[in-house]
Amino acid sequence: MSKINNTDIGKYFKEIFVVSKKDDEDYQYLIKETKINPKDAWFIGNSITNDIIPALRTGFKCVLFNKHTTFYDEKMDIPKNTIVISDLIELKNIIT
């Protein structure tokens, strides 16, 4: 949340959730509890393997922050339909 607060981009979101565990079960729980439609929500993460792939699998629109394209020195392709940014302030142009 500190990164969000420091960039003042929080005002562009209706709600923001910070999740520590990122798997299908937790995403489904979040969807059920908040009644959000993943197609109308953004997931922002900095790991293709741990953040983006599970969120895409659940149906979220995804933004990869900082271009982390390696996982234990293995080169990773950026998944299709994933927007890549290098600064959180770029989110303003994507979501508005």
OpenMM code with the backbone's topology and positions (N, CA, C; nanometers):
from openmm import Vec3, app, unit

residues = "MET SER LYS ILE ASN ASN THR ASP ILE GLY LYS TYR PHE LYS GLU ILE PHE VAL VAL SER LYS LYS ASP ASP GLU ASP TYR GLN TYR LEU ILE LYS GLU THR LYS ILE ASN PRO LYS ASP ALA TRP PHE ILE GLY ASN SER ILE THR ASN ASP ILE ILE PRO ALA LEU ARG THR GLY PHE LYS CYS VAL LEU PHE ASN LYS HIS THR THR PHE TYR ASP GLU LYS MET ASP ILE PRO LYS ASN THR ILE VAL ILE SER ASP LEU ILE GLU LEU LYS ASN ILE ILE THR".split()
positions = [
    Vec3(0.0819, -0.1200, 0.0000),
    Vec3(0.0000, 0.0000, 0.0000),
    Vec3(0.0858, 0.1257, 0.0000),
    Vec3(0.2057, 0.1164, 0.0558),
    Vec3(0.2893, 0.2371, 0.0600),
    Vec3(0.3251, 0.2849, -0.0805),
    Vec3(0.3498, 0.1917, -0.1727),
    Vec3(0.3798, 0.2316, -0.3108),
    Vec3(0.2599, 0.3018, -0.3730),
    Vec3(0.1421, 0.2522, -0.3447),
    Vec3(0.0200, 0.3133, -0.3976),
    Vec3(0.0013, 0.4523, -0.3382),
    Vec3(0.0187, 0.4636, -0.2078),
    Vec3(0.0040, 0.5933, -0.1414),
    Vec3(0.1075, 0.6943, -0.1888),
    Vec3(0.2296, 0.6491, -0.2122),
    Vec3(0.3364, 0.7396, -0.2557),
    Vec3(0.3133, 0.7955, -0.3951),
    Vec3(0.2416, 0.7227, -0.4796),
    Vec3(0.2179, 0.7693, -0.6165),
    Vec3(0.0833, 0.8381, -0.6316),
    Vec3(-0.0017, 0.8315, -0.5298),
    Vec3(-0.1331, 0.8956, -0.5312),
    Vec3(-0.2244, 0.8388, -0.6402),
    Vec3(-0.2020, 0.7136, -0.6800),
    Vec3(-0.2879, 0.6536, -0.7826),
    Vec3(-0.4103, 0.5867, -0.7230),
    Vec3(-0.4138, 0.5729, -0.5919),
    Vec3(-0.5269, 0.5085, -0.5266),
    Vec3(-0.6603, 0.5734, -0.5589),
    Vec3(-0.6572, 0.7017, -0.5879),
    Vec3(-0.7814, 0.7738, -0.6166),
    Vec3(-0.8488, 0.7281, -0.7457),
    Vec3(-0.7765, 0.6547, -0.8289),
    Vec3(-0.8327, 0.6071, -0.9549),
    Vec3(-0.9014, 0.4713, -0.9418),
    Vec3(-0.8965, 0.4135, -0.8238),
    Vec3(-0.9558, 0.2822, -0.8002),
    Vec3(-1.0727, 0.2939, -0.7038),
    Vec3(-1.1762, 0.2151, -0.7274),
    Vec3(-1.2903, 0.2116, -0.6354),
    Vec3(-1.2492, 0.1423, -0.5068),
    Vec3(-1.1803, 0.0293, -0.5184),
    Vec3(-1.1285, -0.0453, -0.4036),
    Vec3(-0.9933, -0.1032, -0.4395),
    Vec3(-0.9080, -0.1192, -0.3389),
    Vec3(-0.7762, -0.1807, -0.3577),
    Vec3(-0.7608, -0.2906, -0.2545),
    Vec3(-0.7196, -0.4072, -0.2998),
    Vec3(-0.6937, -0.5199, -0.2112),
    Vec3(-0.5484, -0.5608, -0.2282),
    Vec3(-0.4804, -0.5804, -0.1184),
    Vec3(-0.3435, -0.6312, -0.1208),
    Vec3(-0.3507, -0.7736, -0.0690),
    Vec3(-0.3059, -0.8664, -0.1517),
    Vec3(-0.3129, -1.0079, -0.1143),
    Vec3(-0.1725, -1.0639, -0.1006),
    Vec3(-0.1539, -1.1457, 0.0001),
    Vec3(-0.0216, -1.2049, 0.0190),
    Vec3(-0.0146, -1.3428, -0.0465),
    Vec3(-0.1221, -1.4184, -0.0335),
    Vec3(-0.1268, -1.5497, -0.0953),
    Vec3(-0.2015, -1.5356, -0.2270),
    Vec3(-0.1422, -1.5830, -0.3331),
    Vec3(-0.2008, -1.5624, -0.4651),
    Vec3(-0.2196, -1.6970, -0.5342),
    Vec3(-0.3372, -1.7541, -0.5148),
    Vec3(-0.3687, -1.8778, -0.5856),
    Vec3(-0.5160, -1.8757, -0.6236),
    Vec3(-0.5561, -1.9735, -0.7029),
    Vec3(-0.6925, -1.9762, -0.7546),
    Vec3(-0.7962, -1.9712, -0.6432),
    Vec3(-0.7744, -2.0459, -0.5367),
    Vec3(-0.8705, -2.0510, -0.4262),
    Vec3(-0.8881, -1.9132, -0.3605),
    Vec3(-0.7783, -1.8450, -0.3361),
    Vec3(-0.7862, -1.7127, -0.2741),
    Vec3(-0.8513, -1.6106, -0.3667),
    Vec3(-0.8213, -1.6178, -0.4952),
    Vec3(-0.8841, -1.5267, -0.5904),
    Vec3(-1.0339, -1.5526, -0.5987),
    Vec3(-1.0734, -1.6787, -0.6017),
    Vec3(-1.2157, -1.7119, -0.6063),
    Vec3(-1.2865, -1.6622, -0.4798),
    Vec3(-1.2220, -1.6732, -0.3657),
    Vec3(-1.2785, -1.6228, -0.2404),
    Vec3(-1.2972, -1.4710, -0.2483),
    Vec3(-1.1959, -1.4002, -0.2983),
    Vec3(-1.2038, -1.2549, -0.3121),
    Vec3(-1.3188, -1.2156, -0.4049),
    Vec3(-1.3314, -1.2864, -0.5154),
    Vec3(-1.4391, -1.2586, -0.6106),
    Vec3(-1.5754, -1.2807, -0.5457),
    Vec3(-1.5883, -1.3911, -0.4740),
    Vec3(-1.7151, -1.4235, -0.4092),
    Vec3(-1.7503, -1.3203, -0.3012),
    Vec3(-1.6546, -1.2859, -0.2171),
    Vec3(-1.6798, -1.1946, -0.1057),
    Vec3(-1.7082, -1.0512, -0.1512),
    Vec3(-1.6424, -1.0074, -0.2561),
    Vec3(-1.6580, -0.8689, -0.3009),
    Vec3(-1.7601, -0.8559, -0.4137),
    Vec3(-1.7978, -0.9693, -0.4712),
    Vec3(-1.8914, -0.9717, -0.5837),
    Vec3(-1.8382, -0.8939, -0.7046),
    Vec3(-1.7064, -0.8910, -0.7179),
    Vec3(-1.6479, -0.8244, -0.8343),
    Vec3(-1.6453, -0.9198, -0.9525),
    Vec3(-1.6487, -0.8633, -1.0709),
    Vec3(-1.6292, -0.9404, -1.1922),
    Vec3(-1.4827, -0.9213, -1.2313),
    Vec3(-1.4046, -1.0289, -1.2362),
    Vec3(-1.2616, -1.0132, -1.2680),
    Vec3(-1.2364, -0.9400, -1.3999),
    Vec3(-1.3300, -0.9507, -1.4934),
    Vec3(-1.3132, -0.8818, -1.6215),
    Vec3(-1.3230, -0.7295, -1.6060),
    Vec3(-1.3773, -0.6847, -1.4932),
    Vec3(-1.3887, -0.5417, -1.4657),
    Vec3(-1.2858, -0.4949, -1.3635),
    Vec3(-1.1916, -0.5824, -1.3295),
    Vec3(-1.0940, -0.5512, -1.2251),
    Vec3(-0.9523, -0.5678, -1.2781),
    Vec3(-0.8611, -0.4966, -1.2155),
    Vec3(-0.7190, -0.5027, -1.2525),
    Vec3(-0.6410, -0.5741, -1.1440),
    Vec3(-0.5478, -0.6573, -1.1873),
    Vec3(-0.4522, -0.7174, -1.0953),
    Vec3(-0.3160, -0.6626, -1.1334),
    Vec3(-0.2454, -0.6071, -1.0379),
    Vec3(-0.1118, -0.5525, -1.0617),
    Vec3(-0.0136, -0.6331, -0.9792),
    Vec3(0.0887, -0.6871, -1.0440),
    Vec3(0.1880, -0.7668, -0.9736),
    Vec3(0.3244, -0.7539, -1.0375),
    Vec3(0.4261, -0.8019, -0.9661),
    Vec3(0.5627, -0.7903, -1.0184),
    Vec3(0.6262, -0.9249, -1.0496),
    Vec3(0.5476, -1.0317, -1.0456),
    Vec3(0.6000, -1.1644, -1.0764),
    Vec3(0.5079, -1.2330, -1.1765),
    Vec3(0.5641, -1.2747, -1.2872),
    Vec3(0.4840, -1.3466, -1.3868),
    Vec3(0.4312, -1.4763, -1.3272),
    Vec3(0.5187, -1.5526, -1.2644),
    Vec3(0.4819, -1.6838, -1.2122),
    Vec3(0.3874, -1.6760, -1.0935),
    Vec3(0.4179, -1.5921, -0.9978),
    Vec3(0.3420, -1.5896, -0.8727),
    Vec3(0.2235, -1.4935, -0.8722),
    Vec3(0.2218, -1.3949, -0.9589),
    Vec3(0.1151, -1.2949, -0.9606),
    Vec3(0.0301, -1.3032, -1.0875),
    Vec3(0.0934, -1.2815, -1.2001),
    Vec3(0.0216, -1.2615, -1.3257),
    Vec3(-0.0476, -1.3886, -1.3753),
    Vec3(0.0230, -1.4986, -1.3809),
    Vec3(-0.0372, -1.6222, -1.4335),
    Vec3(-0.1599, -1.6657, -1.3530),
    Vec3(-0.1536, -1.6704, -1.2182),
    Vec3(-0.2747, -1.7074, -1.1444),
    Vec3(-0.3894, -1.6069, -1.1646),
    Vec3(-0.3580, -1.4784, -1.1728),
    Vec3(-0.4626, -1.3770, -1.1914),
    Vec3(-0.5261, -1.3886, -1.3297),
    Vec3(-0.4460, -1.4125, -1.4317),
    Vec3(-0.5005, -1.4325, -1.5659),
    Vec3(-0.5901, -1.5559, -1.5704),
    Vec3(-0.5467, -1.6607, -1.5043),
    Vec3(-0.6235, -1.7849, -1.5001),
    Vec3(-0.7618, -1.7622, -1.4378),
    Vec3(-0.7697, -1.6679, -1.3453),
    Vec3(-0.8952, -1.6368, -1.2772),
    Vec3(-0.9787, -1.5369, -1.3569),
    Vec3(-0.9193, -1.4723, -1.4565),
    Vec3(-0.9951, -1.3828, -1.5429),
    Vec3(-0.9711, -1.2347, -1.5237),
    Vec3(-0.8760, -1.1968, -1.4366),
    Vec3(-0.8457, -1.0561, -1.4146),
    Vec3(-0.7710, -0.9963, -1.5335),
    Vec3(-0.7863, -0.8654, -1.5517),
    Vec3(-0.7004, -0.7910, -1.6426),
    Vec3(-0.5706, -0.7684, -1.5651),
    Vec3(-0.4565, -0.7849, -1.6301),
    Vec3(-0.3293, -0.7832, -1.5562),
    Vec3(-0.2308, -0.6792, -1.6060),
    Vec3(-0.1579, -0.6246, -1.5076),
    Vec3(-0.0485, -0.5323, -1.5328),
    Vec3(0.0738, -0.5868, -1.4612),
    Vec3(0.1816, -0.6042, -1.5360),
    Vec3(0.3089, -0.6497, -1.4800),
    Vec3(0.3933, -0.5274, -1.4479),
    Vec3(0.4290, -0.5126, -1.3220),
    Vec3(0.5084, -0.3990, -1.2756),
    Vec3(0.6560, -0.4354, -1.2724),
    Vec3(0.7379, -0.3577, -1.3396),
    Vec3(0.8842, -0.3660, -1.3362),
    Vec3(0.9467, -0.4725, -1.4244),
    Vec3(0.8693, -0.5361, -1.5083),
    Vec3(0.9248, -0.6265, -1.6087),
    Vec3(1.0077, -0.7402, -1.5509),
    Vec3(0.9645, -0.8004, -1.4422),
    Vec3(1.0366, -0.9159, -1.3879),
    Vec3(1.0055, -1.0354, -1.4765),
    Vec3(1.0963, -1.0642, -1.5662),
    Vec3(1.0705, -1.1689, -1.6643),
    Vec3(1.1588, -1.2907, -1.6438),
    Vec3(1.2160, -1.3051, -1.5251),
    Vec3(1.2940, -1.4250, -1.4954),
    Vec3(1.2390, -1.4885, -1.3685),
    Vec3(1.2555, -1.6166, -1.3588),
    Vec3(1.2142, -1.6912, -1.2402),
    Vec3(1.3246, -1.7912, -1.2138),
    Vec3(1.4017, -1.7681, -1.1090),
    Vec3(1.5200, -1.8508, -1.0793),
    Vec3(1.6088, -1.8639, -1.2024),
    Vec3(1.6391, -1.7492, -1.2616),
    Vec3(1.7266, -1.7377, -1.3787),
    Vec3(1.6707, -1.8015, -1.5055),
    Vec3(1.5465, -1.8452, -1.5036),
    Vec3(1.4840, -1.8974, -1.6245),
    Vec3(1.4063, -1.7832, -1.6901),
    Vec3(1.4347, -1.7572, -1.8166),
    Vec3(1.3682, -1.6496, -1.8891),
    Vec3(1.2207, -1.6828, -1.9051),
    Vec3(1.1359, -1.5847, -1.8743),
    Vec3(0.9911, -1.6041, -1.8835),
    Vec3(0.9344, -1.5122, -1.9913),
    Vec3(0.8441, -1.5643, -2.0711),
    Vec3(0.7728, -1.4804, -2.1666),
    Vec3(0.6609, -1.4077, -2.0936),
    Vec3(0.6363, -1.2857, -2.1333),
    Vec3(0.5270, -1.2099, -2.0750),
    Vec3(0.3975, -1.2642, -2.1344),
    Vec3(0.3042, -1.3055, -2.0492),
    Vec3(0.1805, -1.3646, -2.0996),
    Vec3(0.1008, -1.2678, -2.1872),
    Vec3(0.0292, -1.3248, -2.2842),
    Vec3(-0.0571, -1.2490, -2.3731),
    Vec3(-0.1592, -1.1712, -2.2891),
    Vec3(-0.1967, -1.0547, -2.3353),
    Vec3(-0.2942, -0.9682, -2.2695),
    Vec3(-0.2452, -0.9115, -2.1367),
    Vec3(-0.1149, -0.9054, -2.1164),
    Vec3(-0.0577, -0.8459, -1.9963),
    Vec3(0.0087, -0.7145, -2.0345),
    Vec3(-0.0279, -0.6090, -1.9666),
    Vec3(0.0326, -0.4782, -1.9896),
    Vec3(0.1541, -0.4670, -1.8979),
    Vec3(0.2637, -0.4149, -1.9510),
    Vec3(0.3867, -0.4021, -1.8729),
    Vec3(0.4145, -0.2539, -1.8465),
    Vec3(0.4429, -0.2231, -1.7194),
    Vec3(0.4774, -0.0863, -1.6809),
    Vec3(0.6065, -0.0871, -1.5997),
    Vec3(0.6734, 0.0269, -1.5961),
    Vec3(0.7938, 0.0370, -1.5144),
    Vec3(0.7771, 0.1360, -1.3999),
    Vec3(0.6625, 0.2043, -1.3957),
    Vec3(0.6342, 0.2996, -1.2885),
    Vec3(0.4842, 0.2945, -1.2600),
    Vec3(0.4469, 0.2891, -1.1328),
    Vec3(0.3053, 0.2784, -1.0971),
    Vec3(0.2218, 0.3958, -1.1474),
    Vec3(0.2821, 0.5098, -1.1659),
    Vec3(0.2072, 0.6257, -1.2143),
    Vec3(0.1505, 0.5997, -1.3538),
    Vec3(0.2094, 0.5053, -1.4275),
    Vec3(0.1593, 0.4696, -1.5602),
    Vec3(0.0199, 0.4074, -1.5542),
    Vec3(-0.0202, 0.3585, -1.4385),
    Vec3(-0.1529, 0.2984, -1.4242),
    Vec3(-0.2628, 0.3975, -1.4567),
    Vec3(-0.2399, 0.5241, -1.4281),
    Vec3(-0.3416, 0.6272, -1.4545),
    Vec3(-0.3841, 0.6228, -1.6009),
    Vec3(-0.2899, 0.6114, -1.6919),
    Vec3(-0.3204, 0.6089, -1.8340),
    Vec3(-0.3883, 0.4793, -1.8772),
    Vec3(-0.3668, 0.3734, -1.8036),
    Vec3(-0.4238, 0.2435, -1.8399),
    Vec3(-0.5679, 0.2311, -1.7915),
    Vec3(-0.5939, 0.2739, -1.6713),
    Vec3(-0.7263, 0.2487, -1.6127),
    Vec3(-0.8257, 0.3618, -1.6320),
    Vec3(-0.7804, 0.4776, -1.6771),
    Vec3(-0.8753, 0.5878, -1.6958),
    Vec3(-0.9108, 0.6047, -1.8410),
] * unit.nanometer
topology = app.Topology()
chain = topology.addChain("A")
for resn in residues:
    res = topology.addResidue(resn, chain)
    for name in ("N", "CA", "C"):
        topology.addAtom(name, app.Element.getBySymbol(name[0]), res)
